[in-house]
Amino acid sequence: MKFPADLSWEPPADVIVTLEEVIVIVDIAGMNSDSINIVTDGSKLRIGGVRGGSCCEGRKQYQQIEIQSGRFTREFDLQVPVDHEKTTARYDRGMLEVRIARTDPSSRVRKVEIE
């Protein structure tokens, strides 16, 4: 059985909104933190990376394949005003946790005086 060299997959994620922050948790076990990219852009959060294949090098024959590998990208619409400067990320035991502080929507409104 042959598989495409560039498989893509979509890891499961949870998005939690509290009064203080938005928390995004992504299940991406088996990766190094330096192979994960996190970008905030407006109301979007993009998380991507590449998870390598199986642990065994050389010639092999699979009996069963269930673990997904290859390139992945997840994009989340945050749906609440956030402060991108107050974003943190932590990767522990296969779980990526990104926390983005919420901001008061009224702080984005500014009255402009006419000169």
Secondary structure, 3 states (H helix, E strand, C coil): CCCCCCCEECCCEEEEECCCEEEEEEECCCCCHHHEEEEEECCEEEEEEEECCCCCCCCCCCCCCCCCCEEEEEEEECCCCEEEEEEEEEEECCEEEEEEEECCHHHHCCCCCCC
